[in-house]
Amino acid sequence: MAVLSAMSLTLEVPDLDVGIKFYTDAGLVATVEGDVAHLRCDGQDRDSVLLLGGFPQKRLHHISLRADDLDGIAAAVPSAGGTLVAAPEGFEDNGLWVEDPNGMLIHLSEHPSDPELTAAETPFAINAPGHVVRSRRSAMLPQRQYPPAKPLRLGHILVFSPDVMGSVEFFTTALGMGLADHAQDVIAFTCATKNSDHHVVAFAKSPGVGFHHVSFQVHDPDEVGRGGRALLAKSQRGDWGFGRHTIGSNFFHYIQDPWGSWFEYFSDMDHIDDHSLWTPTNYGMEDSLASWGPEVPKDFVHNYEVDREGSFARA
């Protein structure tokens, strides 16, 4: 009984074309069927983001997770405070549909694992004192020789929760995940218990449920930086990065989407091969967001889905 990885994120949005442009500018590939946009990483056979058009405001519809032993999860959900529900209108009644104690909708399915990613032809290498690994070649090509950033896979999803540690309790008890780390009761990170990124689903404190960001892996920190700057130039919205997190250790660049939530490029995430051998840390708030990076935007952890008065309208 366990969640194995993140599969996809589904959002209700007011303007499908605007959303398609943002996510394709970020490097995803789009297929549109009526009022639904399917967005996936190039070369993958499954969606990573679904946009449902025609709604008055951006809102989290559900998250999808790959899991095994769905019968075991179904048995554990009610006693952990969740609810087994029917598939929402327009979605197949496959796998397992669950509402967590805060009303967030989760789809779990026994989808096959993604193929292993192929390493870059020239791996990222850093010359350090006493450790020279790159000789007689430049680390950097001329700018024009780099292709646009291309997300390789969806790594994790961060959602808002009115009860962060309560959400952790549900995801660990009912869905078989593990607590990786947290910062007080303000932000927490859960992982799969075997061969997992440091976090698969994370939670940030807010008055209600909502979507904060979706994060995609790219090859190396240079691509994080290049991709972030290029998407920012196209979106003309807010950003946070380039920087490095303390919790998870990954390099990051976040770009604000058309509705005030965020898209993250990441590289070099901590790996948890066996959660039973990992000791979660309760970090201080000074380490909750970054080890280093630029100043955090004032609305970086603002949940526009519950703040109707302050709905996002930045040009």
Secondary structure, DSSP 8 states (H G I E B T S, - for coil): -EEEEEEEEEEE-S-HHHHHHHHHHTT-EEEEETTEEEEE-TT-SS-SEEEE-S-SS-EEEEEEEEEE-HHHHHHHTGGGT-EE----TTS---SEEEE-TT--EEEEE-----------SS-----BTTB----SS-S---GGGS------EEEEEEEEESSHHHHHHHHHHTS--EEEEEETTTEEEEE-SEEEES-SEEEEE-SS-EEEEEEEE-SSHHHHHHHHHHHHHHH-S-EEEEEE-SSS--EEEEEE-TTS-EEEEEE---EEEEGGG----B--GGGSS-SB-S---TTTT--TTT-STT-----
